[in-house]
Amino acid sequence: MNYQRFFNRSAVFSAALLFFSFNVGAQYVTGKGNDSTMPLHLMKPQYETPYGETTKDNVKIVLDRVYNYLNAVTPTELVDKTSDQAVTDLSKADTNSIFKPGDFRLLSYEWGVTYTGMLEAGIATGDKKFTSYTLNRVNFIGDVVKNYKDFLKKNPNVATPVRSVLAPHALDDAGSIAASMIKAMNQGAKKELVKPMVDNYLNYIMTKEFRLADGTLARNRPQPNTLWLDDLYMSLPAMAQMGRLTGDSKYFDEAGKQFKQFSERMFNTERGLYMHGWVQGMEPHPQFHWARANGWVIMTMIELLDVMPENHPSRQFILDQLAKHAAGLAQRQDKTGFWHQLLDRDDSYLETSATAIYAYCFARAINKGWLEAKAYGPAALLAWSAVSTKVNQKGQVEGTCVGTGMAFDPAFYYYRPISNFAAHGYGPVLLAGSEIYRLLEKHPFEINDSAVQIK
């Protein structure tokens, strides 16, 4: 055998193969070539949002960016509203004292979600700065409230910056932030400061909020005897957390009852979606499936399942509703990974806060074993990829619908403004990033034939 000739031919063949591989690679990137020169099914699509690129490191980068922004723009300080001087001795706080203005309020239902999101980010990543964000602010609020209680004994019925804590007027004042405060106590917040606030909130929810004749939590706006889907999150997570804190089953019983009574009136079984509002006696009844309200209800299910005892009689109903609702939502995810402002109207705009909530809830339910990972994991990852494109370099969340009342015509929902200062976006982004971080640990994905597949 002529070995020299063999080696020469081998070298030529290797060079040709290298040349062919290089050109196939180039054609793969550019989309040039034909069926005989490259595997066309492996051509890289021009995705609008990142696809199959999620890592724990880049999730943490987004979480850090949000933290850095929020930590800078939500100061823990009282100031004199006339002089703008700091009130360093809280015992001297009076009617002229206010929370130092920042980009967001420390006391709001939106910030209850943010406090919970920070706690979850701390647990998921092990980075204690997130935990400290919530503990510092919850303890500070508790200290302010304690001092104002003493002040009000001598000066009753005067205005204070903590009115919503001392005298809640609505579920928006009470439920979300109460739930976050109980979670904060579990992570080390000062019980002597926080527990009295929680007790007052729960007393309002359980005994003072307006209800229908059958006991369903309701409002008298925009129409008499109206159910707001949002109110599930503004009440039931606090009940569930209080049940776990106290061991008193009455809180779980009430939460289960409320969830069932809302769902029987407001869940559209054919669409797998909830209507935003329900008015007693309205017939026919318009249905508008607002995205963030559907977010509040699926997040309520997650909150209840997180702490409700395994043998509680309401648990199976909630699990069944979670499966039906998740299926309805998954069918309506946009190609970009987002969901629309009105879920079943594709010409309404793509909205960030609801997308973040669904990313969180899908991922949490997968991690807890309530939803199938292979079926819902890719949707959760795609949703997070979409959300991450809306966190700008400053750490602001873009594309979030501002606070929204209730209406019975489409124009209202279509034209709600969006703003980087809509507080509703920040907690959901923190929650979503935290749970996607866990998902990548528990259920890593692979790319198989160009598609994301969950292991």
Order of alpha helices (4+ residues) and beta strands (2+ residues): alpha-alpha-beta-beta-alpha-alpha-alpha-alpha-alpha-beta-alpha-alpha-alpha-beta-beta-beta-alpha-alpha-beta-beta-alpha-alpha-alpha-alpha-beta-beta
